[in-house]
Amino acid sequence: MSLSHLHKALLFGALIVVLSSATLLSIASRRIDAEQAAFGAPPTVSRCEPDVLNRSDVLPGTSLVVSPLPDSYDASPRTQISMLGAAPGAIANVTVKGSSSGAHSGRLRAYTQGDGASFVPSRPFTPGESVVVRGTLHSGKRGQRFAYRFVVSHPDTGRHEAPMTVPKENAKELQHFHSAPNLKAPQLQVTVRSGQVGSGYLFAAPYSGPGPAGPIIFDDEGNLVWFHPLPAQLAAANLQVQPYGREQVLTWWQGHITPQGFGEGEEVIENQAYHEIGRVHAGNGYKADLHDFHITPRGTAQLTAFEPVECDLSALGGPRHAAVTNTAIQEIDLATGLVRREWTSLDHIGLAESYSTATHSSTAWPFDYFHVNSIDQLANGRTLLSARNTWGLYELNTITGQVLTRIGGKHSTVKLAAGAETAFQHDASVLSNGTISVFDNGGVPAVHRQSRALLLAVNPQTRTDSVVAQFVHPKPLSSGSQGNAQPLPNGNLFIGWGSQPYFSEFSASNQLVYDAHWHGSYQSYRAYRLNWTGAPPHGPALAVAAAHGGALTAYVSWNGDTRTVSWRLLGGSSTHNLQPVAAVARAGFETAIAVPGKPRYLAVQALDADGNVLAGSGTIAP
């Protein structure tokens, strides 16, 4: 063959390759566009479940874990496009197009952890439209194109918030302090207290009582340690101690509790000085729910969010135009607020698996079919969820988001031994030995005679589930909602009874070693026993009252401090000439000190166990 013929052949071959590639890309593009058009949600009937449940979050052939989940129908109009599992610089040429709203500009923002990025659209999507995401994932010199789609949900606009009803104040149900008159904390009555209790304070977040709601800490004797009362109509939940970087912090949820039983608010983080160092918000247009919140060592947080969306429930005996409460679990990059990933119940768990009924659902009262209430991410690449209204525990593959094992519920993949079935349960977590602790509400409606805490053992070889131990209150309690079971380092189990105002601790041998309850109508979503050192930046508060005959009593307290062992009272004829006049041991939240003589001015100093001065109060004239 001559050089000219060879040259023509090579040009012809190259042209064939180019045309073939262009044809393949064109066919792929037309397929995506055609599927996009066909994938739009029906204009009059709201669909919320995908064709195939429990798909993987990982795009086939790539390392990218994406959300919204491909082929899902429940994306928020304000969703980010989250892409996890590759260096931010490896994700390129991202385009996003809605079938109604058209092309969306936006920013590709990297996660602080360096393992992905979110495309943040500059404007929301249109409810009901299908959205196609395209991009390129680079690996070395090789670029791999990807494309996937999802449908935007119709958010439920029929919801309403009912104001919290506050019972009439009853002085017998509240504590009152001379030195802190604004701290109207609930009275805690301790009825059982033995030397076998674990270490630490009691943490709760009372609401629905005659006094203000807010996060609270008590000691074993029932004495108040710290209370942060919230403004009217706000509630708090899930007060706990968590590691955050190199320090221990307090975290709690606060916001509004809807009549449907979930929260719309934010997560608060405070340091040991009770100084707020952060607030964590849900992403994708949602508000943080009260049910669970975990700070992780990698600078992220896991939280729950409940978002009702419109849905045709006629297949379940409900209305065609109604709503269902979708549960989302989000991982948030704390430094940027970006959503690293999102898991939703509608993508993985069928509506028919619920023990709740859709018959009387509406847009004003959505079908709460799942109701997740705990997240436990394990070191073995698994995550354990508890869902109240399917009576099930779910083991997920943490990376793909797919359900691997169902424990309980209508489609349990594990055979339950006698007594192991839970109903409307809360707070499932895996202990170091593999045992699962869970608070089993048992109602409402009543399935068990009383609520209980369980320790369950799952045998992966035989796929059976058996009861290791059961803990019930000697006064049979039926907690229709909320509750938790906390394994303690000493082998005990601490139980918060949720809608019942009780806190109990049992030894490993099932002996009740601690029991306390609030007076009145208070309830707390969870309760914990935790170690904590509080060091408020302000000094102690001092007040003086005169008894009959003119004798003076000084009252001193220091809201949130855990270090003070004793108080030193100072008195004198001038503010510059105060001398010690009395010293007493700390006695509960507020300590009364008899004032000798009639000094013109008084102040007090807080002393630690070594007699060092921690802080002093302001000087007052009795």
C-alpha positions, 0 to 999 in steps of 0.5 A, a space after each residue: 500500500 502506498 503512503 498516500 493510500 495509508 494516509 487516507 485509510 488512517 484518516 478514514 479509520 479515525 473518522 469512523 472512531 470519532 463518528 462511532 464515539 459521537 454516535 454512542 454519546 448521542 445515543 446515551 444523551 438521548 436515552 438520558 433525556 428521554 428517561 428524564 422526560 418519562 421520569 417526571 412525577 405525574 402532574 395530579 397524583 403525587 408519587 413518593 416511592 421509587 420503582 425499586 427500593 433499597 438501591 445502592 447510593 454508589 454510582 455503578 462503576 464509580 467510587 461516588 456515593 451520591 444523594 439524592 439517591 438515583 431514581 428516587 422521588 423524594 428529593 427536596 426542592 432545595 437539595 444539594 447534589 452530594 457526591 462523596 468518595 473522591 477528592 474534590 478536584 477529581 469531580 468536574 464538569 458537573 451540570 444539573 438540569 431540571 425537566 421544568 426549571 432547566 439548567 441550574 448554575 451553582 457552586 461545587 463546594 468541597 467537604 472539609 474532610 477532602 473526600 467529596 463535594 456538594 454541588 449547591 444550586 443557585 436556585 431551588 428545583 421545581 416540585 414534581 420535576 425530574 433532575 439529571 446530574 452529569 459530570 466527570 470523575 477523574 482518576 489519574 489521566 483518565 476521566 469517567 463520565 457519569 449521569 443519574 437522575 432523581 425526582 423532586 418531591 412535593 413538600 407537604 404544605 398542609 401542616 400546622 404547628 399547634 402551640 405547646 399547652 403549658 399546665 397551670 403552675 403549681 408551686 409544689 412541682 417547681 423548685 424555688 431559690 432565693 439566689 436564682 429566682 428565675 430558675 423554676 426547675 422541676 422537683 425531682 423525688 429520689 425514692 431508691 438510691 444505693 451505693 451500686 449506682 454508676 458515676 456521673 450526673 443525671 441529664 434530661 430535658 423536661 417539657 410539657 410541665 408547669 414550668 419552662 422547658 430546657 436542658 437540665 442536670 441533677 445530682 443523685 440526691 435530686 439536687 439541681 446542678 444546671 438548668 437552662 430555661 428556654 423561651 415559651 413555646 420552645 422545647 429541648 431534647 436529647 441533652 448529652 455529653 459528647 467529645 468535640 475535638 479535644 474537649 467535652 461539650 454539651 449538646 441538645 436539640 431545641 425547637 418546636 415539637 409538632 403535633 405529629 411527634 417530630 421536631 423542627 429546630 436545631 442542635 446546640 453545642 456548648 463548652 464546659 463554660 456553658 458558652 455556645 460554640 456552635 449550632 448545627 442545622 439540617 441541610 437541603 431545606 429541612 429543619 433538625 429533628 429531635 430524635 438523634 444527634 452524634 458528633 463524629 471524630 472526623 468533624 461531622 455530625 449525624 442528625 435526623 430530619 422529618 419532612 412530610 411530602 405529598 403522596 398518593 396513599 390509595 394503595 394503602 387504603 388512604 386518600 389519593 391526595 395525602 402526605 407521608 412523613 419521610 425520615 432523613 438521616 444526614 451527615 453534616 460537615 460541621 465546618 461548612 454546613 454542607 450535606 455530605 450524604 442523606 439517607 431517606 426511609 422512602 428510598 429503602 423501606 416500603 410504606 406497607 411495612 408500617 404498623 401505623 395506618 394510612 386510612 385517615 391520613 391527610 396533608 394536615 396529618 401525614 402518614 407517619 409510617 417509619 419514624 426513625 429514632 436512633 442512629 448507631 454507626 459502627 466501626 465494622 462498616 454497618 449502621 443500626 437504626 431503630 424505627 418506631 412505627 415499623 417495629 424494626 431495627 435495621 442494619 445498613 451498609 454504611 457506604 451504600 445505605 442499603 438495608 442488610 438485616 431487619 430485626 423485627 417488623 413485618 419482614 424480619 430477616 432474623 427469627 425472633 425468640 419468645 419475648 424478643 419482639 419489640 413494638 414502637 421501640 426506641 434507642 437501639 445501640 450495639 454494645 462492645 460484645 455485640 449485644 443490642 440494647 433497646 427501649 421497648 415501649 410496647 405501645 400505644 396501642 398496647 402490644 405489651 403489658 408494660 414498657 421495658 428495656 431489653 438486651 438482645 443477642 443476634 446470632 449471625 450464623 443461625 440468624 436468630 435473635 434472643 433476649 439476654 436480659 429484660 428490665 421492667 419498673 416495679 411500678 408497671 410503666 407504660 410509656 406510649 412514646 420516647 424513652 432510652 436505655 443507656 449501658 453504663 461503664 460499670 455494667 449497669 443500665 440507666 433507663 429514661 422512661 420517656 413520656 413517663 416522668 421516671 428515671 431508673 438504674 438497674 445493676 447487671 444482676 437486674 436489681 433496681 439501684 436507683 429510681 427517681 421521678 418528677 412531680 406533675 406532667 413533665 416528660 423527657 425524650 431521653 435521660 442519661 447518666 454522664 460525667 461532666 465538669 461545669 465551669 461557668 464564667 460568671 461567679 456565684 449568685 448571692 441573696 440575703 433574707 431576714 428572719 423574724 427577729 432580724 437574723 440574716 441568712 445568706 443564700 448562695 448558688 452557682 448555676 452549672 458549677 460542679 467544682 465547688 465543695 464549700 462556701 466562704 462568707 465574707 462581711 465587713 463595714 465597707 466594700 473594701 474591707 471584707 473578711 471571712 465571717 463563716 464557712 460551710 460545706 456546699 449543700 445542694 444547689 442553694 446553700 443557706 449560711 447563717 450571717 453572724 452579726 450585722 455586717 453592712 456588706 456581704 460577699 461569698 467565695 466558692 472553694 474547691 476540694 483543696 480550698 482554692 478560690 474558684 470565683 467570688 460573688 458580687 458584693 451586696 448590702 443586706 
